[in-house]
């Protein structure tokens, strides 16, 4: 399967403004690109690229005053297979976990493990270790939160989503991540493209999506608390502790968003 992915994002800046952007496909999917994922800018502005501490592709630039557009249009080769369920994936004892997974056990900006740990153990302490425990958490979060774009706000955390019981995909991910970490399961945030492939088309405008990954049985596995079912065509862009680590754009000055379009379509 080939999937056409891309976006067009336009900001307006009152003055030249430094930016950090995280808009490329993750390096783990670079070899799948059959049409380059080249972020371009209008008006043209040089973008320097580096890898952050989580292995994500990041760009640095200084946006000019006025309207400034970033865009890409790429094609990715995908297996066409849904997310894999590995019910026999076992849970590691904390002392046996690889060093680089330990940071994903800790609380973070949007995942307040200290405020949820007692409730997490009360609810999930008797669930089966491993995949079954994560699935129990996903089932709970999926049913606990009502999805709605009008429920989004930049400051909403896992604890807020727990109490308010409404949010967008990132809130589902944050709450599930926090609860997994409370149960000593490394969990990390992921963002990227997820189109309506193999499912009824969502009438809402296409957007980037958020899901999460857990470390079980010696590797990372994909879970999606919002949809709570395997999906086809998931294209990761970035991973981190939570949404603070993988912001699509960070502008170091005032600005307004004028255009935001995302596309993710199977190519026939």
N, C-alpha and C positions, 0 to 999 in steps of 0.2 A: 504494500500500500504506500502511495505517496500522499503527503499532506502538505498543502500550501499554508504557510504560517506568515504572519506579519502584523504590523501595526503602523499607525500614524498618530503621533502625539504632538500637539502644538501648545506651547506656553507663550505667554506674553510677559516680557521683562521690562521694567522701567529703566534699567541700566545694565551694563555688562555684569554677568553673574556667574560665578563658578558653579559647576554641577558635577555630581557623580552619578553615573547611570549603570544599570545592570539589566541590559536589554537583549543580550545575546543568548543563544542556546547554550546550555551547559557543555563544557568540554567533553563530557561523557557521550554526548550525541553528535559531536562534530563530524565524525566519520560517516554519519548517516545523512549528511547534507548533500543533496544532489543539485541544489541551486544555492549559492553562498548566502550566508546570513550576515550581510554587510550593512551595518547601521550607517545611514547617511543623514546629513543635516542640511536644512535650508533656512537661511543662507548657509553656505559652506563654512564649517568650523572644524579645525583639526581636533581629533579625538585620540588621546593616548590610552593604551590598553594595558591592564595588568591583571594578575590573579590575586584575589584576596585570600585571607587565611583559611577560608572554607573551600577554596578551589573554584570560585565563581569568576567568570569573566566580567571585569569592571572597566568602565571608561571614565576618563576625566576630560573636561572641556570647560571653556568659558563661553557661555551663551551671550550673543550680542543683544543689545537693547532692541525692543520690538518683538514682533512675532517670530518664534523660533520653532522649527519642526524637526522632529526625529522620526525616521521611518525605516522599515526594512520589509523585504518581501522574499521569502526563502521557500524552498521545498525540502522536506525531510522524508527519507525512506523509513517506514515503520513496519514492524512485523504484522500489524493488523490483529494481533492477539490481545485479548483483555488482560488486565492485571492478574498476576499469578497468585493464587491462594496456596499457602504451604502450611497445612494444618498440623504437620508434624514438626514444625520449626520450634525448637526448644528455647527456653529462657535461660540465659547465662547467670550464674552467681556473680554478684558485683565484683568479687575479687578475681574472677576469671575473665572479665571484660578486657578487650584491647584498650590501650591507653587513649587512643584517639576517639573512643566512644564516650569516655567519662564526662566530657563537657556537656553531653546531651542527657545527662542525669540531673543536671543542676537547674535551679530556677533561673529565669531570664526575664527581660523587660515585660513581655506579655504573657509569661507562663509562671505564675506565682505558686510554686509547689508548696511553699510554707503555709499558704492559706487554704490549700486543698488536701493536704496529706491525710488528715484525720478522716475526712469524708471519703477519700479514695480507698483507704484501707477498710473502712466500714462497709463500703459497697462492693469492693472487688477482692477482698482478702481471701474469700473462699472460692474464687473462680479458678479454673485450671491454669497452671503455669503455661507460659508461652503464647502461642497463637490464639488459643481460646480466651486467654485473659485480655489480650488486645482487642479481639473481636467483641468481647463483652463491653469494653470501654467504648468502642466505636458505635455499637448498637445503642448504648445509653446516650451518647452525645447526639447521635442522629435523631433520636426521639425527643431529646431534652430541648434542643434549640429549634426555633422556627426561623426559616430562611426568609430574608427580605432585604433588598438593597437599601430601603429606607431605614434599616436598622444599623447601617454601617457608621462607624466613626473611628477616627485615627487613634484615639486613646483607649479604645475598648480592649480589655485584657481577658484572659481566660476566666479569672474570678468574676469579672463583670458579666461575661457570657453565662457563667454558671448561675448567677443571680437573676439576670434579666431574661434569660431563656429565649433570646432572639439574636440574630446576627447574620453575617455573610460567611463565605467559605473560609476566610481566614480565622473567624471566631470558632467555627467548628474545629479547625485544625489546632488552634491554640489550646482549647479546652482538652481535646484528646491528648495532645502532647503533654500537657501538665499532668493529667491523670496517669498517663503511662510512666512518666518520670517518678511520680509519687510511688508507683509500684515497682521501682527499680528497673525499668525497661528503658534503655536509651531511645529517645525519640527526637527527630529533627524536622524542621519545617521545610517544605518544598513549594516552589511556585513555578508556573509555566503555562503552556497552552493546553487546553482540553476542549476540543470541539464536540459538537453534537453528532458524533459518529457512532452509528449503531443504536442510537436512542432517539426518541421523538425530539424534534427541533424545539429548542427553547425560544419563545417569542421575544425574550429580552435581548438587547444588544449584546454581542459577544464581548467577553472580558477575559483577562487573565484569570487563572484559577489557582487555588491553594489546596494542598493536601499535606500528608506527612508520611514519614518513613520511620520504621522501628528496626532495631538491631536484634535479631533472633537467629539462632542456629548458624552463627558465623557470618551472616551477611545482612544487608539492609533490605527491607520489604516495604512495599507501597500500601498505604491505607488511605481511605477517603471518607471521612466522617460525614461530610455533607451528602454525598450520593449513596454511600454504603453499599456499593455493588461494583464489581469489576468493570472498568471502562477501557475503551479502545482509543489509541492515539494520544496518549499522555506524553507531552514533550517538555521535559524539565529544563528550566532556565537557571535556577539558583537554589541553593540549600543553605540553611543556617539554623541558629538556635530558635529564632522566631522571626516575625515579619520585620523587625528592626534591622536584621542582618541582610535582608534581601530586598530592600526598597528598590523599585524600578528606577525611580529618579530621586535624587536629593539635590535641591537647589539651595545655595547658601546666600539667599536674599529673597526679597518679596517677588511674587509672580502670580499669575492667574492661568488656570488651565482653560484653553479654548477649544481644543479638539482632542478626542480620545476614541480611536477606532482600533479594533483588534479583529483579525480573521484567522480561522483555523478550519480548513475545508479539505476533504478528500479530493485528490486529483484523479480524474478518470482518464 
